[in-house]
Amino acid sequence: MECRKKLFHDFWNLGDYNEQQIYLKNLIRLCLINRRRHGNYEDATESRRQRTFKYYLIIRVMSEVQVCKKTFCDTFGISQRRVQMLSEKIFSNDVSVKDRHGGKRQRREPQWKEKIIEYIKSIPAQESHYSRNDAPNRKYLPTELSVVKLYKGFLEKHRDGSTKSPVSRQWFNEIFLTEFNLSFKPPRVDTCPTCDSSKIEIDTAPTEVVKDLAKQKLDFHHKQAEMARKLMNNDGADSRCPNSDVRVVQFDLQQQMYLPTLTHTQMYYSRQLAFVNMGIHLEDEGKGIMFLWNETVGQRGSNEIASCLYKFFTFSEIGYTTDKKKLILWSDNCGGQNKNQAVLAMFLVLIAKGFFSEITHKFPVKGHTFLACDRDFAIIEKAKKCAKPLIPKDLIELITNAGKKKPFLVVDNKIFFNWMNLAKNMTNTEKLQISSATMIRLTSENFGVISTKKSYGEFAPWISTPVLKPGITKANFENLQVDMIETPVPLSAEKKKDIGAMLPYLAGDSNLFYENLLK
């Protein structure tokens, strides 16, 4: 005990912080790891523990004794954090252990500020359709990025070989905060444009009459949204009843994904191969089916959506054909993808070929679309954060295993049909006015006539409209073979260049896949 007291007083009598650091450094030894516990790794270099340290106290001249880290810290009255930082310097072969706080500041050259701004601008940022009242000019960077990663990427790009950084992290962070309105987090609130505009009308109404009208408009909008939500839930419940003759599906497109998933900062401002994932959620069985394709195979249009739905209902190898004769579909109101004549033409073929006797397509209120597919996509996004898929095979495996309790079925889609061409040749939907419809219905009894509804109310009228062109009958659809879209979509020259620049970071099958793609 007396010896430790003497060491304590001798240490603090040094007075100077840097002298104390040198004193402590001489008492810490970097050693090899003698024994490892079995961890979640195969190669020792993958272990989290790559070093060990031994700590000593000098009890007499030329005599020292090894102690534990806690005793070492308690003897000198210092924190374990200070010892940890000093040990890190020893491990990195840092000759100097002097404290670098204070002193002269690094000079801030104007040309480096311009380079920082130019670098940050080169990172693709997305605008948000939501939360415009809270952050009208804010843009969003990929969630996996951070200011630290951006700073490291900037140094990789501009370091001239010297060990000294051209700009400090503090200055980089300062420019990021003051010169840009950027965030790494997605918008927190998914709001409805009708709700937002109505609230502004209420807040800025010049008279009470105008305010009351705006409130009535908002109340009606909310009632419609609630009616649609209850109707969707009731449809799902009905499909799960014993002996139900109704199949209910919900479908949507996931946010676009990109491969390869590389970790170096170059990836964040390089064009990658885009992948589209269409989710179909089977309400009566509670299962999710994913149709996946890349941008060279197809786009995000009506032909692709209609083709995936047709395959799902008719291809027995997928495994979800059914004897149920009534079909109810729920999707958002997107006209370019879900609410168009190409999808309607596909419905006519399904009915003509006898797969269903009645098809009803329903749409929630815009801005209040809460589909089961969104929950499936959230599971996939969560799994994707912990994985680094490089090629389609990796992405398919990731999506399949993302659903722990109910694995997703993934269809690697490579064939699409030209439903829009069929629709233009055999149907005329100009008088249908489907853009304002909340429901669309087709039946085998009244083939060629499409009924629409403009409200969710049970007693709201159905409006029937013939859609077949003169001379076209059900017989034309019964044995119809829809033309395939065979022309691949070429990659842009810029994207080819960026993907080619990633090849040195890929090996084996991954490298081969992208080499063949570029050919």
C-alpha positions in Angstrom: 0.0 0.0 0.0 2.8 2.4 0.9 4.5 1.6 -2.4 1.3 2.5 -4.3 0.9 5.8 -2.4 4.5 6.7 -3.4 3.8 5.9 -7.0 0.7 8.0 -6.9 2.5 11.1 -5.5 5.5 10.6 -7.8 3.1 10.5 -10.8 1.2 13.6 -9.9 4.3 15.5 -8.9 5.4 15.3 -12.5 3.0 18.2 -13.1 3.1 18.2 -16.9 0.5 16.1 -18.7 2.8 15.0 -21.5 5.5 13.9 -18.9 2.8 11.8 -17.2 1.9 10.2 -20.6 5.5 9.2 -21.2 5.7 7.8 -17.7 2.6 5.6 -18.2 3.7 4.5 -21.7 6.8 2.9 -20.2 4.6 0.8 -17.9 2.3 -0.6 -20.6 3.4 -3.5 -22.9 1.7 -4.6 -26.1 1.6 -8.4 -26.3 0.3 -11.1 -28.6 -2.9 -12.9 -27.8 -2.0 -16.3 -26.4 -5.5 -17.8 -26.3 -8.7 -17.0 -28.1 -12.3 -18.1 -27.3 -14.3 -19.5 -30.1 -16.2 -16.6 -31.6 -18.5 -16.0 -34.6 -15.6 -16.0 -37.1 -13.3 -18.4 -39.0 -10.2 -16.4 -39.5 -8.4 -14.9 -36.5 -8.1 -11.6 -38.3 -11.9 -11.2 -38.2 -11.9 -11.3 -34.4 -12.9 -8.1 -32.6 -9.9 -8.6 -30.3 -6.6 -8.1 -32.1 -4.4 -7.1 -29.3 -3.8 -7.4 -25.5 -1.9 -5.2 -23.1 -0.1 -5.9 -19.8 0.3 -3.3 -17.1 3.2 -3.0 -14.6 4.1 -1.1 -11.4 7.7 -0.3 -10.4 8.0 -1.4 -6.7 11.8 -1.0 -6.4 14.6 0.1 -8.7 14.9 -2.3 -11.6 12.0 -4.3 -10.3 8.4 -4.3 -11.5 5.3 -6.4 -11.0 2.4 -7.1 -13.4 -1.1 -5.9 -12.2 -4.6 -5.8 -13.7 -5.9 -2.7 -15.5 -8.1 -1.7 -12.6 -5.3 -1.8 -10.1 -3.1 0.2 -12.6 -5.7 2.9 -12.9 -6.5 3.0 -9.2 -2.8 3.3 -8.3 -2.3 6.5 -10.4 -5.9 7.8 -9.9 -6.6 8.0 -13.7 -9.6 6.9 -15.7 -9.7 3.7 -17.8 -10.5 5.8 -20.8 -7.2 7.6 -20.5 -5.4 4.3 -20.4 -7.4 3.0 -23.3 -6.5 6.0 -25.5 -2.9 5.7 -24.6 -3.0 1.9 -25.4 -4.5 2.7 -28.8 -1.6 5.1 -29.6 0.9 2.4 -28.6 -0.9 -0.2 -30.8 -0.8 2.2 -33.8 3.0 2.8 -33.3 2.4 6.5 -32.6 5.8 7.6 -31.5 4.5 10.7 -29.7 2.0 10.4 -26.9 1.8 14.1 -26.3 -1.5 15.8 -25.9 -2.4 17.6 -29.1 -5.3 19.7 -27.7 -4.9 23.5 -28.2 -1.9 24.9 -30.0 -2.1 26.6 -33.4 -5.1 26.0 -35.6 -4.8 24.7 -39.1 -5.1 27.4 -41.6 -8.4 27.3 -43.6 -7.6 27.9 -47.3 -10.6 29.2 -49.4 -9.9 26.7 -52.2 -10.4 23.8 -49.8 -13.8 25.1 -48.8 -14.8 25.1 -52.5 -13.6 21.5 -52.8 -15.6 20.4 -49.8 -18.8 22.0 -51.2 -18.2 20.5 -54.6 -17.6 17.1 -53.0 -20.8 17.2 -50.9 -22.8 18.3 -54.0 -21.6 15.3 -55.9 -23.4 12.9 -53.5 -26.9 12.2 -54.9 -29.6 13.7 -52.6 -33.3 13.1 -52.8 -36.1 15.6 -52.3 -39.0 14.6 -50.0 -42.6 14.7 -51.0 -43.5 14.9 -47.3 -43.0 17.2 -44.3 -42.6 20.2 -46.6 -44.1 22.5 -43.9 -41.4 21.5 -41.4 -38.4 21.4 -43.9 -39.4 22.9 -47.2 -35.9 22.9 -48.8 -34.4 19.8 -47.1 -32.9 17.0 -49.1 -32.0 13.5 -47.9 -28.8 11.5 -48.4 -28.7 7.7 -48.1 -29.4 6.5 -44.5 -26.2 4.4 -44.4 -24.0 7.5 -44.8 -22.8 9.9 -42.1 -20.7 13.1 -41.9 -17.8 10.9 -40.7 -18.1 8.7 -43.8 -18.3 11.7 -46.0 -15.2 13.2 -44.4 -13.2 9.9 -44.8 -14.3 9.8 -48.5 -13.2 13.4 -49.0 -9.7 12.5 -47.5 -9.4 9.5 -49.8 -10.1 11.6 -52.8 -7.9 14.6 -51.9 -5.1 13.4 -49.6 -1.8 14.1 -51.4 0.2 11.3 -49.8 1.2 13.2 -46.7 0.0 12.1 -43.3 -1.5 15.5 -42.5 -5.2 16.0 -43.5 -5.8 18.9 -45.8 -8.9 19.9 -43.8 -10.0 19.2 -40.3 -13.0 17.1 -39.5 -14.4 20.1 -37.5 -14.2 22.4 -40.5 -15.8 19.8 -42.8 -18.6 19.3 -40.4 -19.1 23.1 -40.0 -19.4 23.5 -43.8 -21.8 20.6 -44.0 -24.1 22.2 -41.4 -23.9 25.8 -42.6 -23.8 25.5 -46.4 -26.3 22.7 -46.9 -29.8 21.6 -45.7 -29.2 17.9 -45.7 -30.3 15.0 -43.5 -29.4 11.3 -43.4 -32.7 10.2 -41.9 -35.8 9.6 -44.0 -38.7 12.0 -43.5 -40.4 11.2 -40.2 -44.0 11.9 -41.3 -45.8 10.3 -44.3 -48.6 12.8 -44.7 -51.4 13.3 -47.1 -51.4 16.2 -49.6 -55.2 16.7 -49.2 -54.8 16.8 -45.4 -51.9 19.3 -45.6 -53.6 21.6 -48.0 -56.9 21.6 -46.0 -55.0 22.4 -42.8 -53.4 25.4 -44.5 -56.8 26.5 -45.8 -58.2 26.3 -42.2 -55.2 28.2 -40.7 -55.3 31.0 -43.3 -59.0 31.3 -43.9 -60.0 35.0 -44.1 -63.5 34.3 -42.7 -65.3 31.8 -40.5 -67.4 30.7 -43.5 -64.4 29.8 -45.5 -62.8 28.0 -42.5 -66.0 25.9 -41.9 -66.0 24.9 -45.6 -62.4 23.8 -45.3 -63.2 21.8 -42.1 -66.1 20.1 -43.8 -63.9 19.1 -46.7 -61.2 17.7 -44.4 -63.8 15.8 -42.4 -65.3 14.2 -45.5 -61.8 13.2 -46.7 -61.1 11.5 -43.3 -64.4 9.7 -43.4 -63.7 8.4 -46.9 -60.2 7.2 -45.8 -61.7 5.4 -42.7 -64.4 3.8 -44.9 -61.7 2.5 -47.3 -59.6 1.2 -44.4 -62.6 -0.7 -42.8 -63.6 -2.1 -46.2 -60.0 -3.4 -46.8 -60.0 -5.1 -43.4 -63.4 -6.6 -43.9 -62.3 -8.0 -47.3 -59.3 -9.6 -45.7 -61.4 -11.1 -42.9 -64.0 -12.5 -45.4 -61.2 -14.2 -47.4 -60.0 -16.1 -44.3 -63.4 -17.5 -43.4 -63.9 -21.2 -43.9 -65.4 -22.1 -47.3 -64.8 -18.5 -48.6 -64.9 -18.2 -52.4 -63.0 -14.9 -52.4 -59.3 -14.5 -53.0 -57.9 -11.1 -51.7 -54.5 -9.8 -52.7 -52.7 -6.5 -52.1 -49.8 -5.4 -54.3 -47.3 -2.5 -54.5 -43.8 -1.7 -55.7 -41.0 -1.4 -53.1 -38.6 1.5 -53.2 -35.9 0.8 -55.8 -32.8 -1.2 -54.7 -29.3 -1.0 -56.1 -26.4 -3.4 -56.5 -23.6 -4.0 -55.9 -23.6 -3.0 -52.2 -20.0 -1.9 -51.7 -18.6 -0.3 -48.6 -16.2 2.2 -50.0 -17.3 5.8 -50.4 -17.0 5.8 -54.2 -20.2 3.9 -54.3 -22.3 6.7 -52.9 -21.8 8.9 -55.9 -21.7 6.2 -58.6 -24.6 4.9 -60.7 -25.5 1.3 -59.8 -27.7 -1.4 -61.3 -31.3 -0.7 -60.2 -33.7 -3.5 -59.1 -37.5 -3.4 -59.0 -39.3 -5.5 -56.4 -43.1 -6.0 -56.8 -44.7 -7.4 -53.7 -48.0 -9.3 -53.7 -49.5 -10.1 -50.3 -52.0 -12.9 -50.2 -54.5 -11.9 -47.5 -56.3 -15.3 -47.2 -53.0 -17.1 -46.6 -51.0 -14.3 -45.0 -48.1 -14.8 -47.4 -45.8 -12.5 -49.3 -44.6 -13.2 -52.9 -42.0 -11.0 -54.5 -41.4 -10.5 -58.2 -37.8 -9.2 -58.8 -36.2 -7.8 -61.9 -33.4 -5.4 -62.9 -33.6 -2.4 -65.1 -32.2 -4.2 -68.2 -35.2 -6.6 -68.1 -38.1 -4.2 -67.5 -39.2 -0.9 -66.0 -41.8 0.1 -63.4 -44.8 0.5 -65.8 -48.2 -1.0 -66.4 -46.9 -3.9 -68.6 -44.6 -5.1 -65.8 -47.3 -4.8 -63.1 -49.9 -6.6 -65.3 -47.5 -9.3 -66.3 -46.5 -10.1 -62.7 -50.2 -10.3 -61.6 -51.0 -12.6 -64.6 -48.2 -14.9 -63.8 -49.1 -15.1 -60.1 -52.7 -16.1 -60.9 -52.1 -18.4 -63.8 -48.6 -20.0 -63.6 -49.0 -23.2 -61.6 -45.2 -23.5 -61.0 -45.4 -20.4 -58.8 -47.8 -22.4 -56.6 -50.6 -20.0 -55.9 -53.3 -20.8 -58.5 -56.7 -21.2 -56.8 -60.2 -22.7 -57.2 -61.7 -19.5 -55.7 -63.7 -17.7 -58.4 -63.9 -14.2 -56.9 -60.9 -11.9 -56.8 -60.5 -8.7 -54.9 -57.3 -6.6 -55.4 -56.1 -3.6 -53.4 -53.4 -1.2 -54.6 -52.6 2.5 -54.6 -54.1 4.9 -57.2 -51.0 5.2 -59.4 -52.3 5.5 -62.9 -49.1 4.7 -64.7 -48.7 1.4 -62.8 -52.0 0.0 -61.4 -55.0 2.0 -62.6 -54.8 1.8 -66.4 -56.1 0.0 -69.5 -53.2 -2.5 -69.6 -54.2 -3.9 -66.2 -57.8 -3.9 -67.3 -57.0 -5.9 -70.4 -55.2 -8.4 -68.3 -58.3 -8.7 -66.1 -60.4 -9.4 -69.2 -58.1 -12.2 -70.2 -58.3 -13.8 -66.7 -62.1 -13.8 -66.9 -62.3 -15.0 -70.5 -59.9 -17.9 -69.8 -62.0 -18.9 -66.7 -59.6 -18.2 -63.9 -62.1 -16.0 -62.2 -65.8 -15.2 -62.6 -65.6 -11.8 -60.9 -62.7 -9.3 -60.4 -62.9 -6.2 -58.2 -60.0 -3.8 -58.0 -60.2 -1.3 -55.1 -58.2 1.7 -54.3 -57.7 3.4 -50.9 -57.8 7.2 -50.5 -54.7 8.9 -51.8 -52.3 9.7 -49.0 -53.9 7.0 -46.8 -52.6 3.9 -48.5 -51.6 1.4 -45.8 -51.1 -1.9 -47.5 -49.9 -5.2 -46.1 -47.1 -5.0 -48.7 -45.6 -2.1 -46.8 -45.0 -4.3 -43.8 -43.4 -6.9 -46.0 -41.1 -4.3 -47.5 -40.2 -3.0 -44.0 -39.0 -6.6 -43.1 -36.9 -6.7 -46.3 -35.4 -3.2 -45.6 -34.5 -4.2 -42.1 -32.7 -7.4 -43.3 -30.9 -5.4 -46.0 -29.3 -3.1 -43.4 -27.4 -6.1 -42.1 -26.3 -7.6 -45.4 -24.3 -6.6 -48.4 -25.8 -8.2 -51.5 -23.5 -7.9 -54.6 -25.4 -9.8 -57.4 -29.1 -10.8 -58.0 -28.5 -14.2 -56.4 -27.5 -12.5 -53.1 -30.5 -10.2 -53.2 -32.9 -13.1 -53.8 -31.5 -15.0 -50.9 -31.7 -11.9 -48.7 -35.4 -11.3 -49.5 -36.3 -15.0 -49.2 -34.9 -15.3 -45.7 -36.0 -11.8 -44.5 -39.3 -13.3 -43.4 -38.3 -15.5 -40.4 -41.7 -16.9 -39.6 -43.0 -17.0 -43.2 -40.2 -16.8 -45.8 -41.0 -14.9 -48.9 -41.3 -16.6 -52.2 -39.1 -14.7 -54.7 -39.7 -15.0 -58.5 -36.7 -14.0 -60.6 -38.7 -12.3 -63.3 -37.3 -12.1 -66.8 -40.4 -12.1 -69.1 -43.0 -9.5 -69.6 -46.1 -9.3 -71.8 -47.3 -6.3 -73.9 -50.6 -5.8 -72.3 -50.8 -2.1 -73.4 -50.6 -3.1 -77.0 -53.4 -5.6 -76.5 -55.6 -3.0 -74.7 -55.2 -0.5 -77.6 -56.1 -3.1 -80.2 -59.1 -4.6 -78.5 -60.6 -2.1 -76.0 -61.7 1.5 -75.8 -61.7 3.0 -72.2 -62.1 6.7 -73.0 -65.5 6.9 -71.4 -64.6 4.9 -68.4 -63.1 7.7 -66.3 -61.2 5.3 -64.1 -58.9 8.1 -62.6 -61.7 9.1 -60.3 -62.9 5.6 -59.5 -62.6 4.0 -56.0 -63.6 0.6 -57.3 -63.5 -1.2 -60.7 -65.5 -4.5 -61.3 -65.5 -7.0 -64.2 -67.7 -10.1 -64.4 -68.0 -13.1 -66.7 -71.8 -12.7 -66.9 -71.4 -9.3 -68.4 -68.1 -9.7 -70.2 -66.7 -6.6 -71.9 -68.6 -4.2 -69.6 -66.6 -2.6 -66.8 -68.4 -1.1 -63.7 -66.9 1.7 -61.6 -67.8 3.3 -58.3 -66.8 6.8 -57.1 -67.4 6.3 -53.4 -66.8 3.6 -50.7 -70.4 3.6 -49.5 -72.4 0.4 -49.7 -75.3 2.0 -51.5 -73.2 4.1 -53.9 -74.2 3.4 -57.5 -72.1 1.3 -60.0 -71.7 2.9 -63.4 -71.4 0.4 -66.2 -69.4 1.1 -69.4 -68.9 -1.2 -72.5 -65.1 -1.2 -73.4 -64.7 -3.7 -76.2 -64.1 -2.3 -79.7 -66.6 -3.2 -82.5 -66.3 -6.8 -83.6 -64.4 -7.9 -80.5 -66.0 -10.6 -78.3 -65.1 -12.9 -75.5 -64.0 -15.5 -78.0 -61.1 -13.2 -79.0 -59.8 -13.3 -75.5 -60.3 -17.0 -74.7 -57.4 -18.4 -76.8 -55.4 -15.3 -76.9 -51.6 -15.5 -76.7 -50.2 -12.1 -75.5 -47.0 -10.9 -77.2 -43.9 -10.9 -75.1 -41.7 -7.9 -74.7 -38.3 -9.2 -75.9 -36.2 -6.0 -76.3 -33.9 -5.5 -73.4 -33.5 -2.1 -71.9 -29.9 -0.8 -72.5 -27.9 0.7 -69.7 -26.8 4.3 -70.2 -23.1 5.0 -71.1 -22.7 6.8 -67.8 -24.0 3.9 -65.8 -21.8 1.4 -67.7 -18.8 3.5 -66.9 -19.6 3.7 -63.2 -20.3 -0.1 -62.9 -17.1 -0.8 -64.8 -15.2 1.3 -62.2 -16.6 -1.1 -59.5 -15.2 -4.3 -61.1 -11.8 -4.1 -59.2 -13.7 -4.3 -55.9 -15.6 -7.5 -57.0 -14.3 -11.0 -57.2 -15.4 -14.4 -58.5 -19.1 -14.7 -59.6 -19.8 -11.1 -58.7 -17.1 -9.8 -61.1 -18.2 -12.2 -63.8 -21.9 -11.2 -63.5 -21.1 -7.5 -64.1 -18.6 -8.2 -66.9 -21.3 -10.1 -68.8 -23.8 -7.4 -68.1 -21.6 -4.7 -69.6 -21.0 -6.8 -72.7 
